[in-house]
Amino acid sequence: MADPVQELKKNAEKYAKLYWDTLLKDVIPFWTKNSPDYEHGGYFTCLTTEGKVFDTDKFIWLQAREVWMFSKLYNVITDEQVGKEKREEWLKLAKLGADFLRQHGSDENGAFYFSLERTGKPLIAPYNIFSDCFAAMAFAQYFKASHEEWSRALAVQTYENIEKRKSNPKGKWTKPIGETRSFKALSVPMIDINLSMEMKEAIPELDIEARVMKNIDEVFNDFSDPRGFFRECVSSDPKANDSFEGRVIDPGHSLEALWFIMDVANRRNRKDLVEKCCDRIIKTLEWGWDKEFGGIYYFLDEKGYPPQQLEWDQKLWWVHLETLVGLALGFQLTQRKDFAEWYQKLHDYTWKNFHDPKHGEFFGYLNRRGEVLLQLKGGKWKGFFHVPRALYLCHGIFNDIHNGK
């Protein structure tokens, strides 16, 4: 039987080319052709299988993520690799969204709305800080690309506002009665780790070290289950933890958080923390993998009861793509056999079931059996972010493995 470690190393060049070609010839062209709104600014994200716009509302998460992605592509891919004309197109598209967000995205207090109608009029109030998180990322990366000082100032201001609001991320829009039962969510420290690293990469003079390490400590100390996965929500009240909210496990969030932390650990030469993340990735996959039909469940109940989320057994694009990043990075850093085996299994499932070779891009939602559930390439939650980010990162990892790095 072939050694899975050597097999993955042997195929590294093939995987690097697959990710690169899919990014440049498939995914990016799908969005550059169908997403820009040249009349009113920003982007259309509700796109059918073929790329037709089926709704014109604009969701701040996705507007900001698209600004970040086009800015990132401009910043990390060179003229020699793709040509000057293509890179300049990405910068222009980043500006299309950045200007729209600057003009329409936030209220008078600098808090970013959840959604706008096509021309920029607000539809849904700024009811949590996640719109702000992606806006800060977007403006920071756009500043690095454009050198427009206003975007740096807005990125830093938004980043500072997030820190002030983290303890109560939804503010007056919080639905639960806190005196009776209150939770904190894994998503807050998880996204702040990635946000802080992105801010530092684009604006090097920022001091983010204490904030990052505090978030990592919170993830491991407050959200860990002894069996190796992370809880999605936790409460200081043990009784509250034995409830729908307290028992919910989101394997995708856990796996994405772990590769964020593993990236931090690698940059700081913390091999102990890298191994700790790798061990938890494997345990989370063993817990969250559908042993009958394949793929990673969306939600589970930690005691095995029926989850409250009716979509619990769906297979989502971002869960699988972010996990591919974590497995590729973990394999590169450790050469572990279990990572090679899991990577191959997940790679095969993802490319077979999510990728659309006919029209390009990836489907977002599969049923439990792995069949396409929604015939869309973009919507209220799926945009130009998880797919191209994962393709770019996996390309870089496998290219390094092929070159012996």
Residue pairs with C-beta under 8 A, 6 or more apart in sequence:
3 337
4 337
4 340
4 341
4 344
5 335
5 336
5 337
5 340
7 340
7 344
8 331
8 340
8 343
8 344
8 401
9 401
12 398
12 399
12 401
12 402
13 398
13 399
13 402
15 347
15 394
15 398
16 395
16 398
16 399
16 401
16 402
19 391
19 392
19 394
19 395
19 398
20 391
20 395
20 399
22 355
22 391
23 388
23 391
23 392
23 395
24 82
26 360
26 361
27 360
27 361
27 362
27 387
27 388
27 391
28 73
28 388
29 360
30 51
30 359
30 360
30 361
30 377
31 66
31 361
31 384
31 388
32 89
32 93
33 51
34 44
34 47
34 51
34 52
34 53
35 43
35 44
35 45
35 47
35 66
35 378
35 384
36 43
36 44
36 93
36 96
37 43
37 44
37 56
37 58
37 96
37 118
38 96
40 100
40 118
40 119
40 120
41 96
41 97
41 99
41 100
41 103
41 104
41 120
42 58
42 63
42 96
42 97
42 100
42 101
42 104
42 116
42 120
43 58
43 62
43 63
43 66
43 96
43 97
43 383
43 384
44 53
44 56
44 58
44 378
45 58
45 59
45 62
45 63
45 66
45 378
45 379
45 380
45 382
45 383
45 384
46 53
46 54
46 55
46 56
46 57
46 376
46 378
46 379
46 380
47 53
47 54
47 376
47 377
47 378
47 379
48 54
48 375
48 376
48 377
49 356
49 359
49 363
49 375
49 376
49 377
50 359
51 359
51 360
51 377
54 376
55 379
56 117
56 118
57 115
57 116
57 117
57 118
57 123
57 380
58 100
58 115
58 116
58 117
58 118
58 120
59 114
59 115
59 380
59 381
59 383
60 101
60 105
60 112
60 113
60 114
60 115
60 116
60 131
60 134
60 135
61 114
61 130
61 131
61 134
61 381
61 383
62 378
62 380
62 381
62 382
62 383
62 384
62 385
63 97
63 100
63 101
63 105
63 138
64 97
64 101
64 105
64 112
64 131
64 134
64 135
64 137
64 138
65 134
65 137
65 138
65 383
65 384
65 385
66 93
66 97
66 383
66 384
66 385
67 94
67 97
67 98
67 101
67 138
67 139
67 141
67 142
68 134
68 137
68 138
68 141
68 142
68 198
68 385
69 384
69 385
69 388
69 389
70 90
70 91
70 93
70 94
70 97
70 384
71 90
71 91
71 94
71 98
71 138
71 141
71 142
71 144
71 145
71 146
72 141
72 389
72 392
73 87
73 90
73 388
73 392
74 87
74 90
74 91
74 94
74 145
75 141
75 144
75 145
76 392
77 87
78 87
79 87
91 145
91 146
94 142
94 145
94 146
95 142
95 146
97 138
98 138
98 139
98 142
98 146
98 151
100 120
101 112
101 135
101 138
101 139
102 139
102 150
102 151
102 154
103 120
104 116
104 120
104 121
104 122
105 112
105 113
105 116
105 131
105 135
106 112
106 113
106 126
106 135
107 113
107 122
107 125
107 126
110 157
110 158
110 161
111 126
111 131
111 132
111 161
112 126
112 131
112 132
112 135
112 158
113 122
113 123
113 124
113 125
113 126
113 131
114 123
114 124
114 125
114 126
114 127
114 128
114 131
115 122
115 123
115 124
116 122
116 123
117 123
125 173
126 132
127 170
127 171
127 173
128 169
128 170
128 173
129 162
129 165
129 166
129 169
129 170
129 188
130 169
130 187
130 191
132 158
132 161
132 162
132 165
133 162
133 191
133 192
133 195
135 154
135 158
136 155
136 158
136 159
136 162
136 195
136 199
137 155
137 195
137 198
137 199
138 155
139 151
139 152
139 154
139 155
139 158
140 151
140 152
140 155
140 159
140 198
140 199
140 202
140 203
141 198
141 202
142 148
142 151
143 149
143 151
143 152
143 155
143 202
143 203
144 201
144 202
144 203
152 203
155 199
155 202
155 203
156 199
156 203
156 206
159 195
159 196
159 199
159 206
162 192
162 195
163 211
165 171
166 188
166 192
168 174
169 185
169 188
176 182
176 183
181 235
181 237
181 240
181 243
181 245
182 235
182 236
182 237
182 240
183 233
183 234
183 235
183 240
183 245
183 246
184 222
184 233
184 234
184 235
185 232
185 233
186 219
186 223
186 230
186 231
186 232
186 233
186 234
186 250
186 253
186 254
186 257
187 232
187 253
189 215
189 216
189 218
189 219
190 215
190 219
190 253
190 256
190 257
190 260
192 211
192 215
193 212
193 215
193 216
193 219
193 257
193 260
193 261
193 264
194 260
196 208
196 211
196 212
196 215
197 208
197 212
197 260
197 263
197 264
199 206
199 208
200 206
200 208
212 264
216 261
216 264
216 273
219 230
219 257
219 261
220 276
222 234
223 230
223 231
223 232
223 234
224 230
224 231
225 231
225 249
225 302
227 283
227 287
228 279
228 280
228 283
228 284
228 287
229 249
229 251
229 254
229 280
229 283
229 284
229 287
229 288
229 302
230 249
230 253
230 254
230 257
230 280
230 284
231 241
231 246
231 247
231 248
231 249
231 302
232 248
232 249
232 250
232 253
233 245
233 246
233 248
234 241
234 246
235 241
235 246
240 246
241 247
244 301
244 307
244 308
245 308
247 301
247 302
247 303
247 305
248 299
248 300
248 301
248 302
248 307
248 308
248 309
249 287
249 288
249 299
249 300
249 301
249 302
250 298
250 299
251 284
251 285
251 287
251 288
251 296
251 297
251 298
251 300
251 319
252 288
252 296
252 298
252 316
252 318
252 319
252 322
252 323
254 280
254 284
254 288
255 281
255 284
255 285
255 288
255 296
255 319
255 322
255 323
255 326
256 318
256 322
256 323
256 326
258 277
258 280
258 281
258 284
258 326
259 277
259 281
259 322
259 325
259 326
259 329
259 330
261 273
261 277
262 273
262 274
262 277
262 278
262 326
262 329
262 330
262 333
263 329
264 270
264 273
265 271
265 272
265 273
265 274
265 277
266 274
266 329
266 333
274 330
274 333
274 334
275 334
277 330
278 330
278 333
278 334
278 336
278 339
281 323
281 326
281 327
281 330
281 339
282 338
282 339
282 342
285 296
285 323
285 342
285 346
287 300
288 296
288 297
288 300
289 295
289 296
289 297
290 296
290 297
290 313
290 315
290 368
293 368
293 369
293 370
294 345
294 349
294 370
295 315
295 320
295 349
295 353
295 366
295 368
295 370
296 315
296 319
296 320
296 323
296 346
297 312
297 313
297 315
298 309
298 311
298 312
298 313
298 314
298 315
298 316
298 319
299 307
299 309
299 311
299 312
300 307
300 312
301 307
313 367
313 368
314 365
314 366
314 367
314 368
314 373
315 353
315 365
315 366
315 367
315 368
315 370
316 364
316 365
316 366
317 354
317 362
317 363
317 364
317 365
317 382
317 386
317 387
318 364
318 382
318 386
320 346
320 349
320 350
320 354
321 350
321 354
321 362
321 386
321 387
321 390
322 386
322 390
323 346
324 343
324 346
324 347
324 350
324 390
324 394
325 389
325 390
325 393
325 394
325 397
327 339
327 342
327 343
327 346
328 343
328 393
328 394
328 397
328 398
329 393
329 397
330 336
330 339
331 339
331 340
331 343
331 401
332 397
332 400
332 401
349 370
352 370
353 363
353 366
353 370
354 362
354 363
354 364
354 366
355 362
355 363
356 362
356 363
356 377
359 377
360 377
361 377
361 387
362 377
362 387
363 372
363 374
363 375
363 376
363 377
364 374
364 376
364 377
364 378
364 379
364 381
364 382
365 372
365 373
365 374
365 376
366 372
366 373
367 373
376 382
378 384
